[in-house]
């Protein structure tokens, strides 16, 4: 933050208003980045094929049948969780869309 405040001071902006201005600019950049990235990420997650978890669960199901012990238990848990994956829309508050 110091370099930005010093750069503003060189342009005639005192340190007292320069520091909050620097914070506001930084927050604005972060908010703008999130505003651009988050909706696109949500759309990409929502547009993924719905059949993928089921196909993946079937593949893991085949591997589960051919395994024993801890590997069998781990694959069984992964298979169960893939089938029960929530959609991105159910994870994000609708007010944010």
C-alpha positions in Angstrom: 0.0 0.0 0.0 2.9 2.3 0.8 4.1 2.6 -2.9 0.6 3.5 -4.0 0.2 6.2 -1.4 3.7 7.6 -2.2 2.8 7.6 -5.9 -0.3 9.6 -5.1 1.7 12.0 -2.9 4.0 12.7 -5.8 0.9 13.7 -7.7 -0.2 16.1 -5.0 -2.6 13.9 -3.0 -1.9 14.0 0.8 -1.3 10.8 2.7 -4.5 11.0 4.7 -6.9 10.8 1.8 -4.4 8.8 -0.3 -4.5 5.8 2.0 -8.3 5.3 1.9 -8.3 6.0 -1.8 -5.8 3.2 -2.3 -7.9 0.8 -0.3 -11.0 1.7 -2.2 -9.2 1.2 -5.5 -7.9 -2.2 -4.4 -11.4 -3.2 -3.2 -12.9 -2.0 -6.5 -10.4 -4.1 -8.5 -11.2 -7.2 -6.5 -14.9 -6.6 -6.8 -14.6 -6.1 -10.5 -12.6 -9.2 -10.9 -15.2 -11.2 -9.0 -18.0 -9.6 -10.9 -16.4 -10.8 -14.2 -15.3 -14.2 -13.1 -17.9 -15.7 -10.7 -20.9 -15.6 -13.1 -19.0 -17.2 -15.8 -17.7 -19.9 -13.5 -21.2 -20.6 -12.2 -22.5 -20.9 -15.8 -19.7 -23.3 -16.8 -20.4 -25.5 -13.8 -24.1 -25.5 -14.5 -23.6 -26.3 -18.1 -21.5 -29.4 -17.5 -23.2 -32.5 -18.7 -25.6 -33.9 -16.0 -24.7 -37.5 -17.1 -21.1 -37.2 -16.1 -21.4 -38.2 -12.4 -23.5 -41.2 -13.4 -21.0 -42.3 -16.0 -18.1 -41.8 -13.6 -20.0 -43.7 -10.8 -20.5 -46.6 -13.2 -16.8 -46.7 -14.0 -15.9 -46.6 -10.4 -18.6 -49.2 -9.7 -16.8 -51.6 -12.0 -13.5 -50.9 -10.3 -15.2 -51.4 -6.9 -16.5 -54.8 -7.8 -12.9 -55.9 -8.8 -11.3 -54.6 -5.6 -11.2 -55.6 -1.9 -10.3 -54.1 1.5 -9.7 -50.4 1.9 -9.6 -49.7 -1.8 -13.1 -51.2 -2.1 -14.4 -49.0 0.7 -12.8 -45.8 -0.7 -14.2 -46.5 -4.2 -17.6 -47.2 -2.8 -17.7 -43.9 -0.9 -16.5 -42.0 -4.0 -19.2 -43.7 -6.1 -21.9 -42.7 -3.6 -20.7 -39.1 -3.5 -20.5 -38.7 -7.2 -24.1 -39.7 -7.6 -25.2 -37.2 -4.9 -23.3 -34.2 -6.3 -25.3 -30.9 -5.9 -25.7 -28.4 -8.7 -23.8 -25.1 -8.6 -27.2 -23.3 -8.4 -28.1 -25.0 -5.2 -24.7 -24.0 -3.7 -24.9 -20.3 -4.6 -27.5 -18.0 -3.1 -30.0 -17.1 -5.9 -29.6 -13.4 -4.9 -26.0 -13.5 -6.2 -27.1 -14.5 -9.7 
